[in-house]
Amino acid sequence: MTTATTTSTMREAFLHATAAAIDADDRTVLVLADISAGAEPVPDLMRRHPDRVVNVGIREQLMLGAAGGLALTGLRPVVHSYAPFLVERPYESLKLDLGHQGVGAVLVSIGASYDQPGIGRTHEAPEDVAVVDTLPGWTIHVPGHPEEADRLVRESIDGDGLVYVRLSSATNAAPHHGDGLQTVRRGSPDDVVIAVGPTLDRVLATARPDATVLYTSTVRPFDAAGLRAAVGEVPTVTMVEPYLEGTSARVVAEALSDRPHRTVMIGYPREESHRYGDHDLPL
């Protein structure tokens, strides 16, 4: 069995973890809309379990509707595509076919915010976490390393709830396992920086040397108790997220509602982007 220790990307880690879950548990089913249908180990998985790998073609709303129906029969659907096709286009299906029906599923996206700028705006979704956060009851994971993606996907499949796992081509140099906010560098409790997922290495390289740096790969539910334990009486909390800036302003404010504090939200700007190209070339 291949695990994240022998895979180089989060996408590969996710596909191998899902294949292992399908081999081990009859309730797990993978639902695709063509994306990753030809990536290893999916073709071989289709041959071994033709009834538990469902490729609906380029029909994203159907993909989510089918997942809701499968969940109603007691199966655990793992649904996968680019973030805008998985979250934004079929948003009503997330709300009705899953949440309103009271059934669970694991949604796993690729593309992150601007992982593939050469494809253009159709495949970009810096708004995805904010969109999912409008719906109640969702757990949202943003892994920062393939090994974290492997663990979070496996744990999500083993559960029963509604989970969104946001994969990225950007990774940190090393994995950080654990639940909630983890202290990566202890410094001043009045200057606290929270790094989400693949932003950690850049935060460590640029944050003030005396700042406390916390890390999380799970943004919902937010670890309010962990933040309260880390900050001082009048802290400045800087939240660095690899998606729309300000997405977590609400949960930080709620966590510190009884004490004076200052928040700084860093993420992708809300302005519409019309710049396409390649990460390795100037835009």
Phi, psi and omega in degrees: 000131179271135178238182183298338181292342179243015175243153187257344182232161176296323180299315178297318179300316179298314183295319179290322177296321179291320177300318179296322179293321179294321178296327188266339190221120184293346182273348184277133179222137179260128181243123185235160170234061180078322182299129180071006181295334179259002182275143177293141005260026189296314181303317178291325177297321177299321180291323181283324185225069184297339180270355183234017166233109187249116177249110185272001186080193185279068182221081189292322178297320176297321179304314180287322177297319177296321179298319178298318179295318178297320179296324179295338178273359179102001178279164178249092183284137171249117190247134191220135171186186171295149186306315181294331179279338184267329188244311188280308183298314181261034185306319182297328178291325174299318183289315188262307186291335178251289187300310184292330178281349178073030178242160184254162176196162175245115177260127183235117183253158168235170179101332180045223182275301183222046181295328183231073183295340178292335179283326177106185190297334181299333183252015182246138182212068174295349182269358194298316182294320177298323180293311180297327183291348175283347183257140182283150168086006182268138166266135182235119178252139177229080184295153179249007183199150179305324179294324175293319178300316178303310182296314185292324177294314181298315179296323180293318179295324180291341182271195182231351189272191179267121186227135171244121178249119185257108181267154181220157173279343176276138180220158169278166183291330183222152177282156174227108183263149180142167181259150175068201180280127179249136179278113179266325176216123183267127178215221182290133176286352178265356178225093187242128179245129177254119177258129181256126172052231189288006177275351192301310184300320179291325177295315180298329181280339188240342181292154178302141186301332182265008179279146169281132180245121176253153180229143172214145171250004177232112184262341174220126359291147182279140183278077181297319181296320179296321178293315180300324180288337186268338189262162177271201185284324180226073188274158163256122181247120178254123181252119181249111185237142183274038178208202190302128181299139179087001182302323183257014180302321182298312186287328175294316179298319179295321181295328185246031186293341184260008180218150177293139180200163176238137179243143174234122183252120181242128178188197178285139183291160182278352178293144177293133179264132174238022182257121180239159178158229185223142179300332184273356182241148176293138180264000000 
